[in-house]
Structure formats: structure tokens, C-alpha cells
Amino acid sequence: ASGVLGTPTLIKGFDINSATSINLGHTLQYAKIEDCKIGGSANAIRVGSTANVAHVEFVGLTFYNNDIDVYFANDNLVGASTVDNVVFDNCVFSGKGKGIYAEKLSNAVIKNSTFTDVGNLTDSVHSYYGQAIDINLKWADYTNITIHDTTFTNSGNGPGTGNVGGSAIGIKARGTGTDSGYF
């Protein structure tokens, strides 16, 4: 479903309230997902560990009651992949778990968006570092992540783990890729 430069594939105006939502398991380029509502899911939008995504805009999306609204997975070094040139504009994230959980992300902009009551779960699985935006980049170098004109209200209040509590935005440092603290 990839488009081309100047003519992105447009996905617009759907409403999903399901345990299974959007799984981008392969390559997606030059796409715009606009004016959609996604709720009641474990992962509303999931980009798999081997999927490459580039030049994708998420515009006017509403996420509600998902465990994770957007998950850019990068589970292992072998077959590591990228998410590059992504924009979130005028999106609404509300309730339950993490808003954006990124294990791979470069050249991204999050703007004009709101996070309300996000990153506050208290269960043992989803409260781990309770954050509205969790930047947890793995296996490579990533650059240019910008967040501006975005509001966080009552978000990032999850209990966290150990000495690390919740936060609206969490940025984690990683090791060399071969040490035990890297995953």
C-alpha cells in the first residue's frame, strides 16, 4: 500500500474498536493516515521488528483505551529495521497505556497533539516506565526527534520500576548492543 513521493497513499476516516487494529509488518512508504479513531486494542498501530516505514504522516488520529497507541518495535539486532520521516500532527491520545513507544525512530515530528491520562496503568506489564511517549531506541543510532506544540495532561503517572518512575516523555540510554543491559 505504499505511495510515491508527492502522491502518498491516503487512508482516511475509519473507526476501529477491536483487540486487533493496524499491524504494519512489512515496508510502508509515502502514506498518510488521516481522521481515524482507534481504540480497545493491545497495540493500535504496530510496526513490526522487521518492518521499515518511511515518509508516513499520522494526521488527526484519535487513540483511546489502548494498551499502547503506537508501537515501533525493534526486538533484535538481526534484521534490525527503521522508522524514518514520520509526522504525528493534531493527534489525540487518551487513556490507559503508552501513547507512543519507539524502539526505532529518526527524523520524526510530534506536533499539535494532546496526551491525556496516558502512561498511567498500574499493572505489571504496562506500568513498566509509565510514560506517554517512551523513546527506547535500540540497535543503531537515531537522530532528529522533535516534539513541539504538544500538551500532556495527567500523563506519565505510572509507578515505573525500581528507581525509575513515570514521566510524560521518557528517553532511555542504551549500551553497545552486545551487553546485557541493551535489550
Salt bridges, closest charged atoms under 4 A:
GLU34 OE1 - LYS32 NZ 3.96
ASP67 OD1 - LYS96 NZ 3.15
ASP67 OD2 - HIS126 NE2 3.58
ASP75 OD2 - ARG46 NH2 3.94
GLU103 OE2 - LYS138 NZ 3.08
ASP123 OD2 - HIS126 ND1 3.26
ASP134 OD2 - LYS98 NZ 2.78
ASP134 OD1 - LYS172 NZ 2.33
ASP149 OD2 - HIS148 ND1 3.04
